[in-house]
Amino acid sequence: ATLSWRRDVSFGENAVVKQLAIEAYRTSSGALQLMAFARSDVDIVLHWAASDGPGAEWKSPPHGFSTSPEKSWGSTGASWETTFEPLKGGRTLGWHAVTIESPAQGDDGLVFVLRTAEGNKWVKDGDHDFMAYFDLERSTADLGAMKKQAKNQRKDQERADRKRQEEQERDQQRSSSSDSSSGSNSSSSKSSSSSGGGATAAKSKVPVKPKRPVPIVRKEWSDDHIKLDEGALGNAGARGNIAEGAVDQICSAEEEATRSLMHRYNIAAGLIGQVKGQGESGMVAMAVWFRYMALRQLKWNNDYNVKPREISAAQLKCTEQLARLHRDEPSMRDVVRLIMATIGRGGDGDVGQRIRDEILAVQQANHCKGGMMEEWHQKLHNN
C-alpha cells in the first residue's frame, strides 16, 4: 500500500482522546485504507461510514470492506462501528489503533467520529466529522465555508425564483384586466346599436375570477421568510436582535431532526456548541426551538426505530452541554434554565432500557400484551 497523506491532531492532555493520527493509503487493488491511531486512557470506538464527497450524506460502506480488529457491527442508519485495539509496548502505552479498508468507487471516501466505549463522549473534527479521501485537500476541506456558500447560492436562487414568479403574476393580472376591459367595451357598443341610438345602456364590468390559493411549500425554512422588519417586530427593532445564523442552522437541521428523538437531541447538542458563540440571541432561538419540541409542534419520530437507551443517552449528551454552559457562562443562565425546563435529564447505561423493561413487567404481571397495549408500550418508549 502507498501512503497518500498523514494528519496529526492534538486535543490536549485533559481531553478524552489526547492525540489522533490519521493515515490514508492506496492499496495495490485501488482500495482506500484508513489507519487511525488514538492516545486515550479509556476504550474507544470508531463510528464510521462511506461518503461520496465532503459534506455528503453518510452511506453504507461498499461490499467487500474489511476492518482490523475484526470486531465491527452495524450501528444507526448507514453507519458502522469498530473497536480500537490497544497497542502493546513501552512507547505505545495508551495508544489504540484501528484499520478500515474499503473498495473505492470514483471519488468515494470514508467519514468518521470517535466515541468512548460507554457512548457518552464523542470526539469530532471541530464541529464536523473527520474525513478520509485519497487526497488531503478534500480530507481537510472547510465544510463550514462550503455549507455557507451553498446556502448563499440557494438563497440567491430562491430570490430569483420569487422575483420571476411575481413578474409572471403581474403579467397575468395585466392581461386579465385588459381582457375584461375589451369585453366590456364590446358589450356596451352592441347594446347601444341594438337600441337604435337611444338611451345609452349601463356599462357592466365582467368579474375576474381570483386565482385559487395554493398552499405555500418550501423545501427549507430560514429567517428570510419571517418579516422581521414589518409590524410590531419591525417597530421594536427586532431585525438587529435576531441571531439569523442560529435560525438558519436550526431550520436547516429540522428535516434530519424529525427522524427520531435520538436524532433531535444529538443535533441539538451539536447546535448548542455552535450557537452559543452568537450570544444570548442565539440561545434564545434555541429556547424557542426546544419549546416547540416540548409542545409537540415538531415531529418526534418519523417511521424510525430507536432504542430507549439511545434516546436517553442522546438526551444526556444534550443536558450535559447545557449544564456546562450554565456553569461557564453566567450571563446566559436565564436562557439556559428556560431550555432545561423543556427537556428531561437523560441518562446513560440502563437508564432508558430500565424504563422499557419495567413497562414490560407491568404488562406481563397484568396479562395485557398485544393490540392497543402494545401501541401504548411503544408510545411510552418516547415519553
matplotlib code that plots the C-alpha trace (Angstrom):
import matplotlib.pyplot as plt

x = [0.0, 1.2, 0.8, -1.3, -1.2, -0.9, -2.5, -1.9, -4.5, -3.9, -6.8, -4.9, -4.0, -7.3, -9.4, -10.9, -8.7, -5.5, -3.9, -5.1, -3.0, -4.8, -3.1, -4.6, -3.2, -4.0, -3.7, -2.5, -6.1, -7.1, -8.9, -8.8, -7.1, -7.6, -5.4, -6.3, -4.1, -5.6, -4.0, -6.6, -6.9, -10.3, -11.6, -12.8, -14.8, -14.7, -18.1, -17.8, -19.5, -18.8, -19.2, -19.4, -17.5, -17.0, -20.3, -22.3, -24.6, -23.3, -23.9, -23.3, -19.8, -19.4, -19.4, -16.0, -14.8, -12.6, -11.6, -8.9, -9.7, -12.5, -15.0, -17.3, -21.1, -23.8, -24.9, -27.7, -28.6, -25.9, -23.0, -20.8, -18.7, -15.3, -13.4, -9.9, -7.3, -4.8, -1.2, 1.2, 4.8, 6.7, 6.5, 3.0, 1.4, -2.0, -2.3, -5.1, -5.3, -7.9, -7.7, -10.6, -10.1, -12.9, -13.1, -13.1, -15.6, -14.6, -14.0, -15.6, -14.1, -14.8, -16.2, -15.9, -16.0, -14.7, -16.7, -15.9, -17.0, -19.7, -21.1, -21.3, -18.4, -17.9, -14.8, -15.2, -13.0, -14.2, -17.9, -17.7, -16.8, -13.4, -13.0, -10.6, -10.2, -7.2, -6.2, -5.5, -7.2, -10.7, -10.0, -9.4, -12.0, -13.6, -17.2, -18.4, -17.4, -18.8, -22.2, -22.3, -21.5, -24.2, -26.7, -26.0, -26.4, -29.6, -30.9, -30.0, -31.8, -34.9, -34.9, -34.6, -37.5, -39.7, -39.0, -39.7, -43.0, -44.1, -43.4, -45.5, -48.4, -48.3, -48.3, -51.3, -53.2, -52.5, -53.6, -56.8, -57.7, -57.1, -59.3, -62.1, -62.0, -62.1, -65.1, -66.9, -66.4, -67.7, -70.8, -71.6, -71.3, -73.6, -76.3, -76.2, -76.5, -79.4, -81.3, -81.2, -79.1, -81.5, -80.6, -77.0, -77.1, -75.4, -71.8, -71.3, -68.0, -67.0, -66.0, -62.5, -62.2, -59.5, -56.7, -57.2, -55.0, -52.2, -50.5, -47.0, -44.5, -40.9, -38.1, -36.2, -37.2, -35.0, -35.3, -35.6, -39.3, -40.0, -41.0, -38.8, -38.9, -42.7, -45.4, -44.7, -41.4, -40.0, -41.2, -39.4, -36.2, -36.2, -34.0, -30.9, -31.7, -32.3, -29.5, -30.1, -27.2, -28.8, -32.2, -30.7, -28.9, -32.0, -34.2, -31.6, -31.3, -35.0, -35.6, -33.0, -34.2, -37.7, -36.4, -36.4, -35.9, -32.3, -31.5, -33.2, -31.2, -27.9, -28.5, -29.5, -26.3, -24.2, -26.1, -25.7, -21.9, -22.2, -25.0, -23.5, -21.0, -23.8, -24.6, -27.9, -29.9, -28.6, -29.6, -33.0, -33.5, -32.6, -35.0, -37.9, -36.9, -36.8, -40.2, -41.8, -40.3, -41.8, -45.2, -45.0, -45.4, -42.4, -42.2, -40.8, -40.5, -40.8, -41.0, -37.7, -37.0, -34.8, -34.0, -34.9, -31.4, -30.2, -32.8, -31.8, -28.0, -28.7, -30.7, -27.9, -25.5, -27.7, -28.2, -24.5, -23.9, -26.5, -25.1, -21.6, -22.9, -24.8, -21.6, -19.3, -21.5, -23.3, -24.8, -26.7, -28.1, -31.6, -32.0, -30.3, -32.9, -35.7, -34.2, -33.7, -37.4, -38.3, -36.0, -35.5, -32.1, -31.5, -29.0, -26.6, -26.2, -29.5, -31.5, -33.6, -33.6, -34.9, -38.0, -38.8, -38.2, -40.4, -43.2, -42.9, -43.0, -46.3, -47.8, -46.6, -48.0, -51.4, -51.6, -52.1, -49.9, -50.6, -53.2, -53.7, -51.4, -48.6, -49.1, -49.2, -45.9, -44.2, -45.6, -44.2, -40.7, -40.6, -42.3]
y = [0.0, 3.6, 6.3, 9.2, 11.5, 11.7, 14.1, 14.6, 16.2, 17.2, 17.7, 18.4, 16.3, 16.9, 15.6, 12.1, 11.5, 13.3, 12.7, 11.3, 10.3, 9.6, 7.9, 7.2, 4.6, 3.4, -0.4, -2.3, -3.1, 0.6, 0.4, 3.1, 2.1, 4.2, 3.8, 5.7, 5.9, 7.5, 8.1, 7.7, 6.4, 4.7, 2.3, 4.0, 3.1, 4.3, 5.3, 5.4, 5.2, 5.8, 9.1, 10.5, 13.6, 16.4, 17.4, 14.5, 12.2, 9.1, 5.9, 2.2, 1.0, -0.9, -4.7, -6.2, -3.8, -5.2, -4.0, -4.7, -5.6, -7.7, -6.7, -4.5, -4.1, -2.1, 1.0, 3.5, 4.4, 3.6, 3.8, 1.0, 0.8, -0.8, -1.1, 0.4, -2.2, -1.2, -1.3, -3.1, -1.9, 0.7, 3.7, 2.8, 2.8, 4.4, 4.2, 2.4, 1.6, 0.6, -0.1, 0.2, -1.0, -0.1, -0.6, 2.9, 3.8, 7.0, 9.7, 7.9, 8.0, 7.5, 9.7, 9.0, 10.2, 8.7, 7.8, 6.3, 2.7, 3.8, 6.1, 9.2, 11.2, 11.9, 13.3, 15.3, 17.4, 20.7, 21.0, 18.4, 14.8, 13.6, 12.7, 10.4, 10.5, 9.8, 13.5, 15.6, 18.7, 17.1, 15.3, 18.6, 20.7, 23.6, 22.2, 25.4, 27.6, 25.0, 25.0, 28.8, 29.1, 26.5, 28.3, 31.7, 30.2, 28.6, 31.9, 33.7, 31.1, 31.3, 35.1, 34.9, 32.3, 34.5, 37.6, 35.7, 34.3, 37.8, 39.1, 36.3, 37.1, 40.8, 39.9, 37.6, 40.3, 42.9, 40.5, 39.6, 43.3, 44.2, 41.3, 42.4, 46.0, 44.9, 42.7, 45.5, 47.9, 45.4, 44.6, 48.3, 49.0, 46.1, 47.3, 50.9, 49.7, 47.4, 50.3, 52.4, 55.2, 55.8, 55.8, 54.5, 51.2, 51.0, 49.6, 46.3, 45.0, 41.5, 39.9, 38.5, 35.2, 35.4, 32.8, 29.8, 30.0, 27.5, 26.2, 27.5, 24.7, 25.4, 22.8, 24.6, 27.4, 30.2, 33.6, 35.1, 34.0, 35.9, 39.5, 40.9, 44.5, 44.8, 45.2, 45.0, 43.2, 45.9, 48.8, 47.2, 46.9, 43.1, 42.9, 43.8, 41.4, 38.2, 35.7, 35.0, 32.4, 30.4, 30.5, 29.3, 26.5, 25.3, 25.5, 23.5, 20.8, 20.3, 17.9, 15.5, 16.0, 14.7, 11.1, 10.4, 11.9, 10.4, 12.4, 15.5, 15.5, 14.7, 17.6, 19.9, 19.0, 19.9, 23.1, 24.4, 24.4, 26.4, 28.8, 29.9, 31.9, 34.2, 35.3, 35.5, 36.0, 32.7, 30.8, 32.5, 30.9, 27.5, 28.1, 28.7, 25.6, 23.5, 24.9, 23.8, 20.4, 20.1, 21.2, 18.5, 21.0, 19.4, 15.7, 13.4, 10.3, 9.8, 6.0, 5.3, 2.6, 3.6, 2.0, 3.8, 3.7, 5.5, 8.3, 8.7, 8.7, 11.4, 13.4, 13.1, 14.5, 17.5, 18.2, 17.9, 20.6, 22.8, 22.2, 23.2, 26.3, 27.2, 26.7, 28.6, 31.4, 33.3, 35.8, 33.0, 31.2, 32.6, 31.4, 28.0, 27.5, 28.1, 25.4, 23.0, 23.3, 21.6, 18.6, 15.7, 14.9, 11.8, 9.1, 6.5, 2.8, 1.1, 4.2, 4.3, 0.5, 0.1, 2.1, -0.3, -3.3, -2.0, -1.4, -5.0, -6.2, -4.3, -5.9, -9.3, -9.1, -8.0, -10.2, -7.2, -7.8, -7.1, -4.9, -1.5, -2.3, -2.9, 0.5, 2.1, 0.3, 1.7, 5.2, 5.2, 4.5, 8.0, 9.6]
z = [0.0, -0.8, 1.8, 0.4, 3.3, 7.1, 9.6, 13.3, 15.6, 19.3, 21.6, 24.9, 27.8, 29.6, 26.7, 26.4, 23.3, 23.7, 20.3, 17.0, 14.0, 10.6, 7.7, 4.2, 1.9, -1.7, -1.9, -4.9, -5.7, -5.6, -2.3, 0.3, 3.6, 6.6, 9.7, 12.8, 16.0, 19.1, 22.5, 25.3, 28.8, 28.1, 25.5, 22.3, 19.2, 15.6, 14.3, 10.5, 7.1, 3.4, 1.7, -1.9, -1.0, 1.6, 3.2, 1.5, 3.4, 5.2, 3.2, 3.8, 3.0, -0.3, -0.4, 0.4, 3.1, 6.0, 9.4, 11.9, 14.6, 13.1, 15.8, 13.8, 13.8, 12.1, 14.0, 13.5, 9.9, 7.4, 9.9, 11.3, 14.4, 15.0, 18.3, 18.7, 19.6, 22.4, 21.2, 23.4, 24.1, 26.1, 23.8, 22.6, 26.1, 25.9, 22.1, 20.3, 16.6, 14.0, 10.2, 7.7, 4.1, 1.7, -2.1, -3.6, -6.3, -8.1, -5.5, -2.6, 0.8, 4.5, 7.2, 10.9, 14.5, 17.7, 20.9, 24.2, 24.7, 27.1, 24.4, 26.5, 25.0, 21.3, 19.5, 16.2, 14.0, 15.5, 14.6, 11.7, 11.0, 10.2, 6.5, 4.6, 0.9, -1.4, -1.4, 1.7, 0.2, 0.2, 3.5, 5.3, 3.3, 5.2, 5.5, 7.2, 4.3, 1.8, 3.5, 3.8, 0.1, -0.8, 1.4, -0.2, -3.7, -2.6, -1.2, -4.4, -6.5, -4.2, -4.6, -8.3, -8.5, -6.3, -8.5, -11.6, -10.2, -9.1, -12.6, -14.1, -11.7, -12.6, -16.3, -15.8, -13.9, -16.6, -19.3, -17.5, -16.8, -20.4, -21.5, -19.1, -20.4, -24.0, -23.3, -21.5, -24.4, -27.0, -24.9, -24.5, -28.2, -29.0, -26.6, -28.0, -31.6, -30.7, -29.0, -32.3, -30.8, -27.9, -24.2, -23.5, -21.8, -18.4, -18.6, -16.9, -15.7, -16.4, -13.0, -12.9, -11.1, -8.5, -8.6, -6.4, -3.3, -3.3, -0.1, 0.4, 0.1, 1.0, 0.9, 3.6, 6.0, 7.0, 8.7, 5.2, 5.3, 8.5, 8.1, 10.8, 9.6, 9.4, 12.1, 15.8, 15.3, 13.0, 15.2, 18.1, 16.1, 16.1, 13.0, 15.0, 17.8, 15.8, 15.5, 11.8, 11.7, 14.6, 13.0, 9.7, 11.4, 13.3, 10.2, 8.1, 10.8, 11.4, 8.5, 9.9, 13.4, 12.6, 12.2, 16.0, 19.4, 19.4, 16.2, 17.6, 20.9, 19.1, 16.7, 19.5, 21.4, 18.4, 17.7, 21.3, 20.9, 17.6, 18.6, 21.9, 20.0, 18.8, 22.3, 24.1, 21.0, 19.6, 22.7, 22.7, 19.2, 20.7, 23.6, 21.1, 19.2, 22.4, 23.5, 20.2, 20.8, 24.2, 22.9, 20.2, 17.5, 15.9, 14.9, 17.5, 15.2, 11.5, 11.0, 12.6, 15.1, 18.0, 21.4, 24.6, 25.9, 22.7, 23.3, 27.0, 26.0, 23.4, 25.9, 28.5, 25.9, 25.4, 29.1, 29.8, 27.2, 28.8, 32.3, 31.2, 29.6, 32.8, 34.7, 32.4, 31.1, 33.9, 31.5, 29.7, 32.8, 32.5, 28.9, 29.7, 32.5, 30.0, 27.8, 30.7, 31.6, 28.3, 28.5, 30.9, 32.5, 30.3, 31.4, 30.0, 30.7, 31.5, 32.4, 29.2, 28.9, 32.5, 31.6, 28.8, 31.0, 33.7, 31.2, 30.0, 33.6, 34.2, 31.0, 32.0, 35.5, 34.3, 31.2, 28.8, 25.8, 22.2, 20.4, 22.0, 24.9, 22.5, 20.9, 24.4, 25.2, 22.1, 22.8, 26.3, 24.9, 23.6, 26.5]

ax = plt.figure().add_subplot(projection="3d")
ax.plot(x, y, z, "-o")
ax.set_aspect("equal")
plt.show()
